[in-house]
């Protein structure tokens, strides 16, 4: 089978990889080279569009190469903003080097309903907006008191069930509050840090109704849902289809070349089982 496009890929231009002047330098080119080797016809580099100093974390909540980004006094994560000009220049270079590979531009816009103003310039059609092919919308943080933080931090401070339910409650607010994104990414994001040792394995059936409400809001908002392949859940495309979802993207959320298109054959088979079909071109969204 022809692999679908990987619609969620990061390179050295995302702050959480270390940045273009770190050991991650050259990751975009290496990712393109791997795409050609494995027969991936298309990908989108969707670099993080986040506001520095927006959220708080303890150093242990981050990966080792990110821990220096936590400000000792405020506890805020302070990183370099996305260098859009440098990123677009890098994409132009790999497009010339890999002409047979579709390479789309994109951003992963964190908390778009809360941070539209400080990021508006990047998505302004008169500036960079017409050069950005795909905008993903991500909900990475919540403010449960004490300032915005990611689930890994919040799980230490609150009942995990409360954190997950509040996360899902925020999804409709994000859809209503922003029309800047077309794909809602990794709706299972809080599950990545679920504290299984203290609270047992994650059971989606405990949260079926809030998941369904969140999925319904995305569908009614006319957005696509990302099937994030870091972890494949059969209930997710099933509930998405049952709640009116018509469109999906498939994304690995790869931050290294080796993670590109991970588990894509399995993801494609799962989506087909629930009635989703690829578009005319590999880079198109899947529809039902």
C-alpha positions, -999 to 999 in steps of 0.1 A, spaced: 0 0 0 10 36 -5 18 53 28 -3 83 37 13 117 43 28 122 77 10 154 86 27 161 120 65 162 118 90 184 137 126 193 128 154 214 144 131 244 140 109 233 168 120 246 202 116 213 220 141 195 197 169 219 208 167 244 180 186 250 148 219 257 165 218 225 187 226 189 181 193 187 162 207 207 133 202 189 100 172 170 113 149 184 86 172 171 58 177 137 75 139 134 79 134 140 42 161 115 33 144 89 55 110 96 39 125 88 5 141 56 19 109 42 34 87 53 5 68 80 22 54 103 -5 45 133 15 51 150 48 44 183 66 69 200 89 46 214 115 69 233 138 58 245 173 41 279 174 42 286 211 47 317 232 78 317 253 72 320 290 35 310 287 36 279 309 52 267 340 70 234 347 95 218 371 127 208 354 119 171 360 87 175 339 108 181 308 132 160 288 169 163 298 178 186 268 149 209 277 154 214 314 177 244 311 147 263 297 130 265 330 136 299 346 149 294 382 129 324 396 96 321 378 94 284 369 83 294 334 96 276 303 114 302 283 125 292 248 133 309 215 102 318 194 98 301 160 121 317 134 96 315 106 119 331 80 147 306 88 123 277 88 108 286 54 142 290 39 151 256 52 120 241 37 128 257 4 163 241 4 150 205 10 123 210 -16 150 216 -41 171 187 -28 141 162 -27 119 171 -57 101 139 -57 89 143 -21 59 165 -13 71 187 16 44 208 31 49 237 55 30 240 87 28 250 124 15 233 155 -3 262 171 -5 257 209 -36 270 227 -48 290 196 -80 302 214 -58 319 241 -28 330 222 -41 344 189 -28 379 195 9 372 201 11 348 172 -11 367 148 18 380 127 29 345 117 -5 335 104 -12 369 88 -20 361 51 -1 393 41 31 381 58 37 343 63 1 330 63 1 323 25 33 302 29 19 280 57 1 250 41 -13 234 73 -21 247 107 -26 221 135 -43 232 167 -30 217 200 -41 219 235 -10 213 256 -17 233 288 -44 240 313 -47 265 341 -62 248 371 -48 275 394 -12 286 396 -8 293 359 -9 272 328 9 238 330 11 206 310 -7 174 323 26 159 336 28 188 360 -9 190 368 -11 153 376 12 159 406 -10 186 419 -46 174 411 -66 142 408 -57 128 374 -94 122 365 -101 159 372 -72 169 350 -83 148 321 -120 159 324 -110 195 325 -88 190 295 -116 175 275 -139 203 287 -115 228 272 -117 213 237 -150 228 228 -138 262 240 -107 259 218 -129 251 188 -153 279 194 -125 304 203 -103 300 172 -107 295 135 -70 296 129 -65 258 128 -79 231 106 -68 199 124 -72 192 161 -41 172 172 -35 144 197 -67 147 217 -52 119 239 -23 142 248 -29 139 286 -28 102 284 9 103 275 17 113 311 -10 93 328 3 83 362 -4 46 358 19 35 387 -2 54 413 -36 53 396 -37 22 374 -37 19 337 -56 44 317 -92 32 309 -109 53 282 -143 39 292 -141 60 324 -140 91 302 -161 80 272 -188 107 276 -164 137 279 -143 123 250 -175 121 229 -186 156 238 -151 169 228 -151 149 196 -186 161 187 -175 197 191 -145 192 168 -168 176 142 -195 203 145 -167 230 142 -158 216 108 -123 205 118 -103 174 110 -91 151 138 -56 139 139 -49 102 143 -17 105 162 3 73 158 24 75 190 -3 53 204 -31 37 184 -65 35 200 -93 17 181 -120 35 201 -108 69 189 -117 66 152 -148 47 162 -161 74 185 -150 101 160 -171 85 133 -200 80 156 -200 116 167 -201 129 131 -164 132 123 -158 132 86 -121 141 81 -88 129 96 -51 135 92 -25 110 102 5 122 121 35 106 139 44 137 159 80 127 150 107 148 166 135 126 152 139 111 117 136 76 130 101 82 143 88 94 110 56 76 99 57 52 128 29 26 128 13 41 97 2 9 80 -16 -1 112 -32 34 115 -43 33 79 -59 -1 83 -77 10 114 -91 41 97 -103 21 67 -121 -3 90 -142 27 103 -149 40 68 -122 66 62 -106 67 28 -75 86 14 -79 116 -7 -68 119 -44 -33 129 -35 -11 115 -7 -10 148 11 -48 151 12 -68 146 44 -87 113 47 -125 115 45 -155 94 53 
